[in-house]
């Protein structure tokens, strides 16, 4: 299991901000995912064809989150993990997405299926 920070507001489809700020946030999130992926797959075989993953999002507050927006906000994480796994991110199956209990600061938990 990989635990990553709740995606920055600017990475959400409705997030507003300058393109350079969004690029900087995207790069940081991608790097966090890559580092976490290196640790997770250090002693595990890497998927060769398709990647099946499950995501649990623990929001910052009890406010409802739109499913489509949540999926889009995970793109940087998907790119970072694809980089580590040595696969094209097209090989990622759409994640099964669930919403957990709110956690202060928010959290994203990613698990991979064999």
ABEGO torsion letter per residue (X at the ends): XBBBBBBBAAABAABBEBAAAAAAAAAAAAAAAAAAAAAAAAABBBBAABBBBBBBBBBABABBBBAAAAAAAAAAAAAAAAAAAGBBAAABBBBBBBBBBBBBGEBBBBBBBX
